[in-house]
Structures are given as C-alpha cells and as structure tokens.
Amino acid sequence: MISSTKHAVGLAFFIALLFVAVMNRDIVPEQGTLLLLGTSLVGMATLVRRNLSNPADSAKE
C-alpha cells in the first residue's frame, strides 16, 4: 500500500513539474494534453484518497 501511494505521489509530482515547465514558456499546450493531464491527476488523487481512507482494504488487494 505504501509503495503504491509513494509511486502515485511521485508520478503526480513529476507531472506537476512537467506542467509547470510547459506553462513557463510561450507555448500553449493542446487541449487534449490538458485533458489527459487533468484526468490522470483526478485518477491519482482518487487512488491516494482510497488508500488513505481504508488502509486495511488496500492491503488485501
């Protein structure tokens, strides 16, 4: 459980850094890129929330 949470947080951090790097330039990302970024962040937030709210249930999987 802790391992998957650390991976999700690390991946979210990497994506956030990538997003900041893109936004600091004059290049505007495509709408599809922003959609994929947004849905992945929502998905990872859901996974982290589930792992933090029910740690016993996450250990069974």
Backbone as XML, in Angstrom:
<?xml version="1.0"?>
<chain id="A" units="angstrom">
  <residue number="1" name="MET">
    <atom name="N" x="0.826" y="-1.189" z="0.000"/>
    <atom name="CA" x="0.000" y="0.000" z="0.000"/>
    <atom name="C" x="0.869" y="1.250" z="0.000"/>
  </residue>
  <residue number="2" name="ILE">
    <atom name="N" x="1.823" y="1.319" z="0.883"/>
    <atom name="CA" x="2.659" y="2.500" z="0.978"/>
    <atom name="C" x="3.455" y="2.682" z="-0.310"/>
  </residue>
  <residue number="3" name="SER">
    <atom name="N" x="3.912" y="1.577" z="-0.858"/>
    <atom name="CA" x="4.688" y="1.642" z="-2.094"/>
    <atom name="C" x="3.866" y="2.245" z="-3.225"/>
  </residue>
  <residue number="4" name="SER">
    <atom name="N" x="2.633" y="1.786" z="-3.397"/>
    <atom name="CA" x="1.801" y="2.314" z="-4.480"/>
    <atom name="C" x="1.447" y="3.778" z="-4.244"/>
  </residue>
  <residue number="5" name="THR">
    <atom name="N" x="1.255" y="4.159" z="-2.992"/>
    <atom name="CA" x="0.956" y="5.556" z="-2.682"/>
    <atom name="C" x="2.160" y="6.430" z="-2.999"/>
  </residue>
  <residue number="6" name="LYS">
    <atom name="N" x="3.359" y="5.945" z="-2.650"/>
    <atom name="CA" x="4.571" y="6.716" z="-2.959"/>
    <atom name="C" x="4.755" y="6.859" z="-4.466"/>
  </residue>
  <residue number="7" name="HIS">
    <atom name="N" x="4.463" y="5.794" z="-5.201"/>
    <atom name="CA" x="4.583" y="5.864" z="-6.657"/>
    <atom name="C" x="3.585" y="6.857" z="-7.238"/>
  </residue>
  <residue number="8" name="ALA">
    <atom name="N" x="2.358" y="6.835" z="-6.725"/>
    <atom name="CA" x="1.331" y="7.753" z="-7.226"/>
    <atom name="C" x="1.703" y="9.199" z="-6.913"/>
  </residue>
  <residue number="9" name="VAL">
    <atom name="N" x="2.209" y="9.433" z="-5.710"/>
    <atom name="CA" x="2.596" y="10.793" z="-5.332"/>
    <atom name="C" x="3.798" y="11.234" z="-6.161"/>
  </residue>
  <residue number="10" name="GLY">
    <atom name="N" x="4.753" y="10.344" z="-6.363"/>
    <atom name="CA" x="5.916" y="10.678" z="-7.181"/>
    <atom name="C" x="5.537" y="10.990" z="-8.611"/>
  </residue>
  <residue number="11" name="LEU">
    <atom name="N" x="4.626" y="10.200" z="-9.153"/>
    <atom name="CA" x="4.167" y="10.438" z="-10.522"/>
    <atom name="C" x="3.412" y="11.757" z="-10.618"/>
  </residue>
  <residue number="12" name="ALA">
    <atom name="N" x="2.576" y="12.045" z="-9.627"/>
    <atom name="CA" x="1.837" y="13.312" z="-9.623"/>
    <atom name="C" x="2.802" y="14.492" z="-9.534"/>
  </residue>
  <residue number="13" name="PHE">
    <atom name="N" x="3.857" y="14.347" z="-8.732"/>
    <atom name="CA" x="4.863" y="15.402" z="-8.612"/>
    <atom name="C" x="5.580" y="15.619" z="-9.941"/>
  </residue>
  <residue number="14" name="PHE">
    <atom name="N" x="5.936" y="14.526" z="-10.599"/>
    <atom name="CA" x="6.601" y="14.621" z="-11.902"/>
    <atom name="C" x="5.712" y="15.309" z="-12.923"/>
  </residue>
  <residue number="15" name="ILE">
    <atom name="N" x="4.444" y="14.939" z="-12.952"/>
    <atom name="CA" x="3.511" y="15.548" z="-13.896"/>
    <atom name="C" x="3.338" y="17.032" z="-13.589"/>
  </residue>
  <residue number="16" name="ALA">
    <atom name="N" x="3.288" y="17.376" z="-12.299"/>
    <atom name="CA" x="3.162" y="18.780" z="-11.927"/>
    <atom name="C" x="4.387" y="19.573" z="-12.371"/>
  </residue>
  <residue number="17" name="LEU">
    <atom name="N" x="5.580" y="19.005" z="-12.189"/>
    <atom name="CA" x="6.794" y="19.676" z="-12.645"/>
    <atom name="C" x="6.800" y="19.855" z="-14.154"/>
  </residue>
  <residue number="18" name="LEU">
    <atom name="N" x="6.372" y="18.823" z="-14.856"/>
    <atom name="CA" x="6.298" y="18.898" z="-16.310"/>
    <atom name="C" x="5.317" y="19.981" z="-16.746"/>
  </residue>
  <residue number="19" name="PHE">
    <atom name="N" x="4.191" y="20.041" z="-16.062"/>
    <atom name="CA" x="3.172" y="21.046" z="-16.380"/>
    <atom name="C" x="3.718" y="22.455" z="-16.144"/>
  </residue>
  <residue number="20" name="VAL">
    <atom name="N" x="4.422" y="22.658" z="-15.034"/>
    <atom name="CA" x="4.998" y="23.971" z="-14.737"/>
    <atom name="C" x="6.043" y="24.336" z="-15.784"/>
  </residue>
  <residue number="21" name="ALA">
    <atom name="N" x="6.841" y="23.357" z="-16.192"/>
    <atom name="CA" x="7.860" y="23.620" z="-17.212"/>
    <atom name="C" x="7.219" y="24.048" z="-18.527"/>
  </residue>
  <residue number="22" name="VAL">
    <atom name="N" x="6.111" y="23.427" z="-18.871"/>
    <atom name="CA" x="5.419" y="23.783" z="-20.110"/>
    <atom name="C" x="4.759" y="25.152" z="-19.978"/>
  </residue>
  <residue number="23" name="MET">
    <atom name="N" x="4.173" y="25.437" z="-18.847"/>
    <atom name="CA" x="3.444" y="26.688" z="-18.673"/>
    <atom name="C" x="4.379" y="27.888" z="-18.544"/>
  </residue>
  <residue number="24" name="ASN">
    <atom name="N" x="5.641" y="27.689" z="-18.204"/>
    <atom name="CA" x="6.576" y="28.795" z="-18.090"/>
    <atom name="C" x="7.084" y="29.264" z="-19.448"/>
  </residue>
  <residue number="25" name="ARG">
    <atom name="N" x="6.676" y="28.628" z="-20.491"/>
    <atom name="CA" x="7.108" y="29.001" z="-21.833"/>
    <atom name="C" x="5.949" y="29.683" z="-22.564"/>
  </residue>
  <residue number="26" name="ASP">
    <atom name="N" x="6.251" y="30.195" z="-23.709"/>
    <atom name="CA" x="5.209" y="30.838" z="-24.508"/>
    <atom name="C" x="4.401" y="29.829" z="-25.306"/>
  </residue>
  <residue number="27" name="ILE">
    <atom name="N" x="4.703" y="28.564" z="-25.130"/>
    <atom name="CA" x="3.996" y="27.512" z="-25.851"/>
    <atom name="C" x="2.713" y="27.181" z="-25.094"/>
  </residue>
  <residue number="28" name="VAL">
    <atom name="N" x="1.617" y="27.110" z="-25.802"/>
    <atom name="CA" x="0.341" y="26.753" z="-25.189"/>
    <atom name="C" x="0.067" y="25.284" z="-25.486"/>
  </residue>
  <residue number="29" name="PRO">
    <atom name="N" x="-0.116" y="24.456" z="-24.438"/>
    <atom name="CA" x="-0.372" y="23.044" z="-24.687"/>
    <atom name="C" x="-1.734" y="22.831" z="-25.358"/>
  </residue>
  <residue number="30" name="GLU">
    <atom name="N" x="-1.837" y="21.755" z="-26.091"/>
    <atom name="CA" x="-3.099" y="21.445" z="-26.759"/>
    <atom name="C" x="-4.157" y="21.081" z="-25.731"/>
  </residue>
  <residue number="31" name="GLN">
    <atom name="N" x="-5.388" y="21.215" z="-26.129"/>
    <atom name="CA" x="-6.498" y="20.925" z="-25.221"/>
    <atom name="C" x="-6.504" y="19.460" z="-24.807"/>
  </residue>
  <residue number="32" name="GLY">
    <atom name="N" x="-6.160" y="18.577" z="-25.722"/>
    <atom name="CA" x="-6.130" y="17.148" z="-25.408"/>
    <atom name="C" x="-5.086" y="16.812" z="-24.363"/>
  </residue>
  <residue number="33" name="THR">
    <atom name="N" x="-3.944" y="17.509" z="-24.410"/>
    <atom name="CA" x="-2.889" y="17.304" z="-23.422"/>
    <atom name="C" x="-3.368" y="17.713" z="-22.042"/>
  </residue>
  <residue number="34" name="LEU">
    <atom name="N" x="-4.030" y="18.847" z="-21.972"/>
    <atom name="CA" x="-4.561" y="19.303" z="-20.682"/>
    <atom name="C" x="-5.645" y="18.357" z="-20.167"/>
  </residue>
  <residue number="35" name="LEU">
    <atom name="N" x="-6.446" y="17.820" z="-21.065"/>
    <atom name="CA" x="-7.479" y="16.875" z="-20.666"/>
    <atom name="C" x="-6.858" y="15.603" z="-20.089"/>
  </residue>
  <residue number="36" name="LEU">
    <atom name="N" x="-5.826" y="15.082" z="-20.754"/>
    <atom name="CA" x="-5.149" y="13.891" z="-20.248"/>
    <atom name="C" x="-4.475" y="14.162" z="-18.911"/>
  </residue>
  <residue number="37" name="LEU">
    <atom name="N" x="-3.854" y="15.309" z="-18.773"/>
    <atom name="CA" x="-3.212" y="15.682" z="-17.516"/>
    <atom name="C" x="-4.245" y="15.781" z="-16.396"/>
  </residue>
  <residue number="38" name="GLY">
    <atom name="N" x="-5.348" y="16.426" z="-16.675"/>
    <atom name="CA" x="-6.388" y="16.595" z="-15.664"/>
    <atom name="C" x="-6.997" y="15.277" z="-15.228"/>
  </residue>
  <residue number="39" name="THR">
    <atom name="N" x="-7.301" y="14.406" z="-16.181"/>
    <atom name="CA" x="-7.911" y="13.132" z="-15.815"/>
    <atom name="C" x="-6.927" y="12.241" z="-15.065"/>
  </residue>
  <residue number="40" name="SER">
    <atom name="N" x="-5.643" y="12.308" z="-15.417"/>
    <atom name="CA" x="-4.671" y="11.492" z="-14.689"/>
    <atom name="C" x="-4.498" y="11.995" z="-13.260"/>
  </residue>
  <residue number="41" name="LEU">
    <atom name="N" x="-4.513" y="13.303" z="-13.068"/>
    <atom name="CA" x="-4.401" y="13.844" z="-11.711"/>
    <atom name="C" x="-5.621" y="13.486" z="-10.870"/>
  </residue>
  <residue number="42" name="VAL">
    <atom name="N" x="-6.793" y="13.531" z="-11.467"/>
    <atom name="CA" x="-8.002" y="13.146" z="-10.744"/>
    <atom name="C" x="-7.958" y="11.658" z="-10.387"/>
  </residue>
  <residue number="43" name="GLY">
    <atom name="N" x="-7.501" y="10.827" z="-11.315"/>
    <atom name="CA" x="-7.393" y="9.397" z="-11.052"/>
    <atom name="C" x="-6.404" y="9.090" z="-9.948"/>
  </residue>
  <residue number="44" name="MET">
    <atom name="N" x="-5.252" y="9.756" z="-9.972"/>
    <atom name="CA" x="-4.255" y="9.521" z="-8.919"/>
    <atom name="C" x="-4.749" y="10.038" z="-7.576"/>
  </residue>
  <residue number="45" name="ALA">
    <atom name="N" x="-5.439" y="11.163" z="-7.572"/>
    <atom name="CA" x="-5.996" y="11.678" z="-6.320"/>
    <atom name="C" x="-7.016" y="10.698" z="-5.748"/>
  </residue>
  <residue number="46" name="THR">
    <atom name="N" x="-7.793" y="10.067" z="-6.615"/>
    <atom name="CA" x="-8.767" y="9.074" z="-6.166"/>
    <atom name="C" x="-8.061" y="7.865" z="-5.559"/>
  </residue>
  <residue number="47" name="LEU">
    <atom name="N" x="-6.996" y="7.396" z="-6.199"/>
    <atom name="CA" x="-6.246" y="6.262" z="-5.660"/>
    <atom name="C" x="-5.637" y="6.581" z="-4.301"/>
  </residue>
  <residue number="48" name="VAL">
    <atom name="N" x="-5.052" y="7.747" z="-4.179"/>
    <atom name="CA" x="-4.447" y="8.142" z="-2.906"/>
    <atom name="C" x="-5.517" y="8.276" z="-1.840"/>
  </residue>
  <residue number="49" name="ARG">
    <atom name="N" x="-6.653" y="8.867" z="-2.200"/>
    <atom name="CA" x="-7.740" y="9.040" z="-1.228"/>
    <atom name="C" x="-8.258" y="7.697" z="-0.746"/>
  </residue>
  <residue number="50" name="ARG">
    <atom name="N" x="-8.413" y="6.743" z="-1.670"/>
    <atom name="CA" x="-8.880" y="5.414" z="-1.286"/>
    <atom name="C" x="-7.888" y="4.714" z="-0.371"/>
  </residue>
  <residue number="51" name="ASN">
    <atom name="N" x="-6.594" y="4.843" z="-0.693"/>
    <atom name="CA" x="-5.571" y="4.202" z="0.123"/>
    <atom name="C" x="-5.487" y="4.819" z="1.511"/>
  </residue>
  <residue number="52" name="LEU">
    <atom name="N" x="-5.684" y="6.112" z="1.618"/>
    <atom name="CA" x="-5.597" y="6.778" z="2.919"/>
    <atom name="C" x="-6.845" y="6.566" z="3.747"/>
  </residue>
  <residue number="53" name="SER">
    <atom name="N" x="-8.010" y="6.444" z="3.104"/>
    <atom name="CA" x="-9.253" y="6.298" z="3.868"/>
    <atom name="C" x="-9.471" y="4.874" z="4.370"/>
  </residue>
  <residue number="54" name="ASN">
    <atom name="N" x="-9.051" y="3.864" z="3.612"/>
    <atom name="CA" x="-9.234" y="2.463" z="4.001"/>
    <atom name="C" x="-7.933" y="1.686" z="3.829"/>
  </residue>
  <residue number="55" name="PRO">
    <atom name="N" x="-6.960" y="1.883" z="4.718"/>
    <atom name="CA" x="-5.686" y="1.182" z="4.526"/>
    <atom name="C" x="-5.818" y="-0.336" z="4.647"/>
  </residue>
  <residue number="56" name="ALA">
    <atom name="N" x="-6.761" y="-0.823" z="5.431"/>
    <atom name="CA" x="-6.945" y="-2.262" z="5.583"/>
    <atom name="C" x="-7.475" y="-2.882" z="4.290"/>
  </residue>
  <residue number="57" name="ASP">
    <atom name="N" x="-8.365" y="-2.206" z="3.602"/>
    <atom name="CA" x="-8.907" y="-2.710" z="2.353"/>
    <atom name="C" x="-7.859" y="-2.696" z="1.247"/>
  </residue>
  <residue number="58" name="SER">
    <atom name="N" x="-6.990" y="-1.718" z="1.245"/>
    <atom name="CA" x="-5.959" y="-1.621" z="0.221"/>
    <atom name="C" x="-4.917" y="-2.716" z="0.381"/>
  </residue>
  <residue number="59" name="ALA">
    <atom name="N" x="-4.671" y="-3.160" z="1.603"/>
    <atom name="CA" x="-3.669" y="-4.199" z="1.849"/>
    <atom name="C" x="-4.136" y="-5.555" z="1.319"/>
  </residue>
  <residue number="60" name="LYS">
    <atom name="N" x="-5.438" y="-5.759" z="1.217"/>
    <atom name="CA" x="-5.983" y="-7.041" z="0.734"/>
    <atom name="C" x="-5.755" y="-7.223" z="-0.750"/>
  </residue>
  <residue number="61" name="GLU">
    <atom name="N" x="-5.686" y="-6.132" z="-1.496"/>
    <atom name="CA" x="-5.567" y="-6.218" z="-2.958"/>
    <atom name="C" x="-4.238" y="-6.623" z="-3.378"/>
  </residue>
</chain>
